[in-house]
Amino acid sequence: MSKESSLSSQKASWLSRSVFVIGLVVAGLMVPASAQAYTQKKLGTYKSAPYMVFEVNRSNPLRSKLTAYVSLKNGSYRLSMRAGSGNGTKSECVSNKGHIPSGVYDPDDEDRKSTLQYIPNKRNGSEVVRGAVWSLGNKTCTPKSGERRITRTLLYIHSQGATAWSGNYASNGCIKISQKDRAQLKKMWSGALYQQKRMLMVF
């Protein structure tokens, strides 16, 4: 199966698991991939489990986009922000350099190695992956022609340590966001309903 066919199958599976996503697509509420600055919009009063969508900019992975959908007691919101992944390498099968592998991240994903687990204040491990982070577990990449299939490990959504920010969106393959955007994401995600059904999709 080609990478495009595999991703299409994964997207279809993911969409079928979330009526909320389908409603957003039909309503035209998915923001365009070119959006970079942080935006927050109230979508309505309906409720859904929280989830995120990371759209890899194939031309420049450091200018990609992370969008989160969260439902609070007073309604549902869409948060969109710039994010980077990898060091600019245009491949997901290069350890510590390529962007995060495509696919679904949750305990019931296609390879059962990944997750989406919010950690309010990570204090150990890499000094860059500190403070509020979202653990994504491990993910097997989908190789291009001539590449080798590998499993990318210790993946997270994080900023630059607990407080620092130099404007650099590069990472070792994790999803990296600014401190300001992370603070907003942390605030909204912490109050989200139905967190036991959370998920992330990367495409």
N, C-alpha and C positions, 0 to 999 in steps of 0.2 A: 504493500500500500504506500502511495506517495505521501510526502509530508503534508501536502495540501489536503489530500483526501482524509488523512488521519486527523488533522486539525478540524476539518469540517465535521467529521463524525463526533469528535469530542465536543465541539460547539453545540451540535444538535442534541447530544445527550445532556449537556449542561442546561440548555434552554428548556428542555422538556422537564427538568427538575425544578424549574422556577417560573411559575405563572407570572410572578412580578416582573421578571425580565422581559417576557413576551409582551406584557402590557406596556412597558417602557418603549420597546421597539415600535409597536403599533402606534403609540402616542407620539413618537418622534422626540422622546425626551433624552435619548442617548446623545451626549455632547460630541462634537466632531473631534477627531484625533489630533487636530492641530492645536487644541486648547492647551495652554501651558500655565497661566496664572491661576492661583487658587480661586475656585468659585464654590459657592454653597447655595443650593436652591431647595426650597420646600416643594415637594411633589404632590402632596395630598394627605389625606387622613388614613389611607389604607396601611396595613401593617405587613411586614415581611421579615424573614430572617436576614441578618446583615451579610453582605457579600461585597467583594471587590472585583474589579476588572482592571487588569494591567495590559495596556495596548503597547506593544513594542514598536518603536519607530525603527523600521528596518534600515533606514538610511543613516540614522544617528541614534543608537540606543540610549544615549545620555539625555536625549530630549523626548523621552517617552511620556506616557500619561497613566496615572493611577486614578481610578474613580471608585469611590465607596458609596454604597447604598445602605442607609441605616434607618430603622424605624424607632422613634422615641414615643413616649406616651402621647405627645401632642401632634404626631404626624411623621411622615417619611421624608428623608432628605437625600440629596445627591451631593457628594463632595468630590470635586475634581482638582487635581494638582499635577504639576510637573514631577516626573520621577526619572531616575536613571537606573541602568542595570549593566554590570560589566564595566570594562574600560574603553568601550567603543568598538570592540571586536564584534563583527557582524555574524556571529555564530553562537548557538547555545551549547555546542559540544566541545568547548575549550575551557578546561578547568581554570578557575580563578581569573578568567579574562572575559569569557563570553557572557552574553546576557542570560537571564534566567530561562530555563526550559519552558516551552509552551505546554499547556494542558490545564487540568482541573486540580486544585489543591484543597483536599479535605480528606478525612479519614476513609471515605468511600470512593476515592478517585480511581483512575484506571490502573495505577500500579501499586496502590496501597502503601506507598512510602512517604507521601507528603501529608501536610495538614495545614490548618490555619489556626494557630493558637496565640491568643493575645497574652503578652507578659507585661504587666504595668510598669515594672522597674527592674530590668535585667542588670545585675551588678557584677557578673563574672564573665569569663571568656574574653573575646576580642574587645579591646578598648573602644573600637569604633561601634560595636554592636552593644550599646548600653542604653539605659533608660527605657522608655516605652518602646517595645518591639513586637512584631508579629512573627512567630516562628512558623516556617513553611516546610520544615523537614527536609527530605531528600527527593530528588526528581531525576528520572532517567531522560536524557535528551533525545531528540529526534534528529539523527544525523543527515546532513546533506550528502550528496554523492562524493565519495572519497573520504568522508569523515568516519570516525569510530564512535559507536554508541557508548556513552559513559554515564555514570550517575553523579549528578551534582549534589553536593552535601552541605549541610549547615546553612540552609537558605533562610533569609529573614527579610522583613520589611523594617528598615531602620533609618536613622539619620546619621549624624557624625558624632558618635559618642552621646553622652548625656546632655551636653549643652553647647558644644562647639559647632560652628558652621562657617565654612570658607567659600561656599558657593560651588563646591565640587560635587557633581552627581555621580562620579565614578565609584564602582564597588568591585568586589571580587566575584560578582554574579548575583548578589542580593538586589532587592529593590530599594533604592535610596531616595529619601525625600528630605526637604529642608526642615530645620527645627520648627520654624513657624507653622508649616503645613502639618507636621507631625503633632504639634500641640493641639491643632484643631481636630485632626483625625482622632487623637486620643480622647479628647473631650466628648466627641459625638459617639465614638465606638463604645466608650465605657458605659454609656447609658442606653445602648441598643437593646432592643427586645429580642428574644428567641436566639440567643447566641449559640446555643447548642447545635444549630443547623447552619452555622457560618461556612463560607467557602470563598475561594479566590479562583478566577480564571485568567490565564495568561495566553494571549494570542498575538 
